[in-house]
Amino acid sequence: QDGTIPKIEYTVNLWNSVPKKRRGRKLHVRTHLSADQTSSTTINLIKMILSGTIGFLVVVFAFYRLVETKSVHFVTFLVMTAAFMDASSSFCEILHLKWYERNGYGWYLMDGLSSHFEAMTDALLTMVLLALAAGWTMPSDVIHVAQQQTQTQMQSLISA
């Protein structure tokens, strides 16, 4: 013998077999997700749809208020941003989980972005709630859209 120890490499893959039905047949799908995480993708999809819907409804509400009154309260934009950031967080988490199912370690960029968007959403909503609790409901916080006003002769006589 030459006295050297040969290098030994090995890879251990742990798979979870999850029963799923596809086209009426019962299949066992191999995944890296643990049994308690198998529904995480569905939960995040529902959360993404709800957050996106809330964000879309806030956009519609803001547009309606802008057309009707030419002003929108600033908190509307904050809530809209929070809803879209929450939907983005869920989307990034879904991408990470799909990669994790395949390779066992996921996509770190999407996992980090998901955590970042979730933290930004929490911070933004906390800021809004603290500001409202401190009395931030002044009419001066309303964003106005500049418009040309033409006064009739009667209005100019009344204002004079």
N, C-alpha and C positions, 0 to 999 in steps of 0.2 A: 504494500500500500504506500501511497505517496503522502499520506498524512493530511490531505485537504478534505474538508467537508463540502460535499456538493450543495449548491443552492437549491432549495426546494420552494416552489411557489404553488399556491393553491387559491382558488376562489370559491367562496361559499355563497350560494344563492338560496335564499329562503323564499318559498312561494306559498301563497295562500290559495287554496282551491275554493272558489266561490260558485255556488250553483246559480245559474241563470237560465231563463227560458228564452229561446229564440226560435221563432217560427214553429211553436208548439213542441219543440224538442227541448229536453232538459240537458244542458251542457254544464260542464265544470270549467270555469275560466280561471286560469292561473294568473295571479296578480301579486305584486309586492305589498299592496295595502293590507293592513291588518283587518280583522273582521269588524272592528268597531269603526273603521274609516271607510268602509265600502259605500256608505250612503253620503259621504262628504261631497262628492261631485253633484249629486242631486240637490242637496241642501244649498250648496253655493249657487247652483243654477237658479233655483227658486229665489234666493236672495238677490241675485243679479237682476232677474226679471222684475222683482218688486222695486228695487232701488232705481232701476232704469225707468220704470213706469212713473214712480214718484217724481223723479227728475224731469221727465217729459211733461207731466201734469203741471209742475211748477213753471216750466218754460211757457206752456200754453197760458197759464194764469198770468204770468208776468207780461206776456205779449198782449193779452186782453186788457190788462190794467193800463199798459202803455198806450194802447190805441184809445181807450175810453177816457182816461184821466191825464195822459201825458206824464205820468209819474209812477215810479215803482219804488217800494221800500227796499232799502239796502239789504235787509235780512232775507229777502226773497232770493237775491243772488247768492248769499251765503248758504242757504238751505239747498238751493239748486246745485251748487258746487259740491256740497257734502254728499248729496244723493248720487251724483255722477262719480265721485271718488269712491263711494262705497260699491257701486256697480263695477268700477274698474278693479277694485280689490278682489271682488268675487271672480271676475274674469281671469285675473292673473293667478288666483288660487286654483281655479279649474285647470288652467294650462299646466301648472306645477303638478297637480295630482295626476293628470293624464300621463305626464312624463314619468312620474314616480311609479305608476303602475307598471311601466315597461322596464325601467332601468334600475329601480331601487333607491335612487337618490334624488330624482326629480330634476327640475330646472331651477337652479339657485337664483337666477335673475328674476324669474317670475315670483318665486317665493319671497324674495326681498321686496319687490315692487308691491306685492300683495300686502305685506306687513306695513310698508311705507304708506300706502293709500289708506289702510285701515287706521293707522295712527293719525294721519292728517284729518280723516273724517272725525275721529273722536275728539281731536283737539279743536277742530272748527265748531263742532256742535257744543262742546263744553264752553268755548268762548262765547257763542251766541246765548246759551242759557245763563251764563254768569252776567253778561251784559244786560240781558232782559231782567234778571233778578235785581240788578243794580239800578233799574229804572230807565233803561234805554228804549224809550218809546216816543221820543220827541218827533214832532212833524218835520223838524229840520233835517232828519235823517232820510228823507224821501229824495230820490234822485229825479230831477225834472228834466224834461226834454225841451230844448229851446224851440219856441215857435213864434211866428209873426202874428201879432194880434192887430187886427184892423177894427177900429172902433167906428161905430156909426155916429152920425152927428148928434143923435139924441144921447148916446152914451158919453160923448165928450162934453156935452152941456151939463149932464148930471154930475160928472166927476169934477167939473170946474167949480 
